[in-house]
Amino acid sequence: MMPGAINALSARMVEREGFDAVYLSGAVLANSVGGAPDVGVMTLTEARDHAAHIADVTSIPIIMDADTGYGGAENAARTVRVLESVGVSGIHLEDQEFPKRCGHLSGKTLVDADEFCAKIAAAAGAKTSKDFLLLARTDARGVSGYDDAVARSHAYLDAGADGIFPEALQTEEEFARFARDVDTILLANMTEFGRTPYLTTDRFAEMGYNIVIYPVTLQRLAMKTIANGLRVLKNERTQASLVDQMQTRAELYELLDYDA
């Protein structure tokens, strides 16, 4: 299970609560860091800085969304080198055309499979550690269909990907079928308000998935709470009724290891 951290403080909380790894979402990078929609507007430099802050305060593995690799094949190779150097444990690259769209929206377009294979091969060749995990995300299910998603996945594995992220599969049966058709390391995206039904991590594991990400869950929880809190503050002219909903000063200091 990999919850998506919003920032360094939330990543520290993910580790403190006993999760074995943390995820860094491209959507959260765009939304929370850039104040922008998830349409490929963020840069590798911004992604690097975001990841570095989180790696500095955590000890668990970090898997990061690297969108389309911030350019062509050489850019994808540089993305691997840069993110690996700041402590990221793995990334996924996607086969959408730039500018990309959220994987659960319509209107996506794909690059040619051979072009993406070249990008995957370049990225794989740039790894300095054999343990760095390179996942290929395919958005083909929502564009060209399930069979193309499977065919592309096998091509991407042949090109050097360590595993596959099949984006926006639509039923439990489809997830199970995909795990049978593509026998490799698999990542499932358990995002909210998308095309994928809510399944438990245990069920994904039974089907053959190794990683389940919850990319925007914490951001959505935080922003809903912030919006409600702002309304109370504006209407009541004091935060007094909100205090019992807050992280206390002592809890914050404990999370930060303030005394140390």
N, C-alpha and C positions, 0 to 999 in steps of 0.2 A: 504494500500500500504506500503510495507516494502522494501525500497532500501537496498542493501547490502553495509555496510560500509567497507572501506579498512583499516582504522585505526581510532584512536581517533579523529583526526582533521576532517576527512570526516564524522564521526558519528555526530560530533557537527554541521556540515553543514546540515546534514539530518534533525536534529531537528530544526535548524534555519530556514530552508525553509518550515517548517510547516507540516512535516510528523508526523503521530501519533505514529509510532514505527519504529524500525530499525532492520535489519536482519544481522546476522553474518554467512557468508558462509564458509563451510569447504574448498571449492575450493580456496577462497580468503585467508584463513588462510594458506593453503599449498603454494599457489603461491606467495603471497605478503609478508608473514611473514617468511615462510620457504624456498622460492625459489625452490619449488618442485612441481611436478604434484599432482593432487588430487587422490592419490591411498592409502590413509590411513596411511601415514607416520608420521603425526603429533601426538603429545602426548596430554594427558589431561592437563598436566602442561602448555604446550604452549597455549592450548585453554583457560584455566583459565586466564592466564596472559593477553592474547589478549582481553578477555571479560572484565576483571577488569579495564583495561585502558579505555575502552569505557564507561563502567558503571560509572566510576569516573567523566566523563565530560558531561554526558547526564542525562536527567530526564525522557525520554520516555521509554516504554517497549522495551526489547531486546529479540528476538527469535534467538536461535543459533542452527546451524547444529552440532550435536554431533556424526555424522557418525554412526558407529555401536556400540557406547557406550564404545569404547576403551577396548573391551574384552568381557567377558561373562556377565551373569546376575548380579553378584556381582559388576563387574566393571561398569555396567550401573547404578546401584544404587548409587555407589560412584560418578559417573559423575553428577547425579542429585544433590547430596548434595554439591559437590564442585562448580558447576556452579551457583546453586541457592544462595550459600553463598556470591558470588562476585557481585550479582545484576542482573543475567540473569533471565528473566521473563518466559522463556519456552524454550524447546528444541524439536528437532525431532531425533528419532532413526530410522535406516533403516534396512531392513531385508536381506541385502546382506551378503554374506560370506566375511570374511576378507582374503586378502586385497580387499577393495571395489574398484569400478570404478565409474567414472562420470556417473550419471544416464541416460544420453542421448547417451551413447556409447553402442556398442554391446559387447558381451563377458562377461556379468554379470552372477553371479551365486547366488542363494538364499539359505538361511538357511532353515531348516525345520520349518514350521509354528508353531509347538508346542514349539520348542526351542526359537523362537522369542517371543512367548506369555509369556514364563517364564522370558525373559529379560524385557518385558514391565511390567509384574507384579512386578518384583523387583524394577524397576525404579519408578513405581507408588507408591509403598510402602515407597520409600525413600523421597518423597516430604514432606517438612515441612509446606508449604503453600498450601491451597486448590486452590489458584489462579495461582499457577505455572502450566503452560500449557505443557502437555506431548503429543506430536503428534507422531503417528506411520507412518513412510514412508514405502510404499511398492513399490518395483521395479518390481513387478510381471508382469506388462503389457508388458514389453519388453523381458520377459524370458519365462513365462508360460501362458501368455495370460490374457485378460480382465477379464474373469470369475474368474480366480484364484485371481486376484487383489481384486475383490469384496469379495470373500470368506475370504481371508486373512484379509481384513479390518474389517469385522464383528468379526472375531476371536480376533483381536488385541483390538477392543473396549471392548469386553467381558473380556479381560485380564486386562484392566485398562487404556487404552489410552483414552485421552480426545478428540481426533480428529484424522483425517487421512490426510496424504500427499500422493496422488497418483502420483507417478513420471512418467513422459514421456508419458502421454496420448497424442494421436496423432491427434485428430480432435476436433473441437468445439462440434460436436455431441457426441463424447465420453465423454467429460467433462460434458455435460448436463446429459447424461445417468448415469454417475457415481454419480452425485449429487442426482439423484432420487434413485439410488440403495443403496447408503450409506448416510443416513440422519444423519449427525453429523457436528461438526466443520470441515471445509475443507480448506486445503491450496493448492493453485495453484502455480506452478513454472513457471514464465514467463521469462525464460532464453532466451538468444539469440543463434542462430546457432544450435538449438536443434531440437527435434522432434515435439515440440508443436507450433502450429500456433500463430501468434501475435494477441492477443485479448486484448481489453481494460479492465481495472479494473471494469468498470461499467457492462460490459457483464458478467464477472465472477460473480459479485454480483447478477445479474439477474438469473444466473443459480444456485445460492445457495452457492457460495464460500465466506468464511469469510476473508481470508488472501491471498494476492497475493505478492509473493516475486520477487525481481529483483536482484538475488544474485551476479552477476558478472558485472552488467551494469556499475557501477562507475569505477571498475578496468579497464574494457575494454576501456572506454572513456579516463581515465587517461593515460594508457599505449600507446594508439594511439597518444595522444598529446605529451607525452614524447618522443616517437620515432621521430615524426616530428620535434620537437624542437631540438633534438640532431643532426639531419641531417642539419638543418638550421645553428646551431652553428658551426658545423664542416666545412660546405661549405662557410659560410659567414665570419667566424672568429670573429664574434660578435653576441650578443643577441639582438642588437638594433631593428631589425625588428620583434622580438617576444614580445616586452614589452607590446604592446596593447592587447595581448592575455593572459596576466598574471593577477592573483590576485594581487592587489596592496598591498603595505605594510600597508596602512590604513585599507584596507578590512580585511587583516589577523589579525591585532590587534583588530579590532572590533569583529571578530569571536571569538577571544580568550579572550575577555573582559579584554584586557591588562590594561586599566586604572584602572579597579576595583582591 
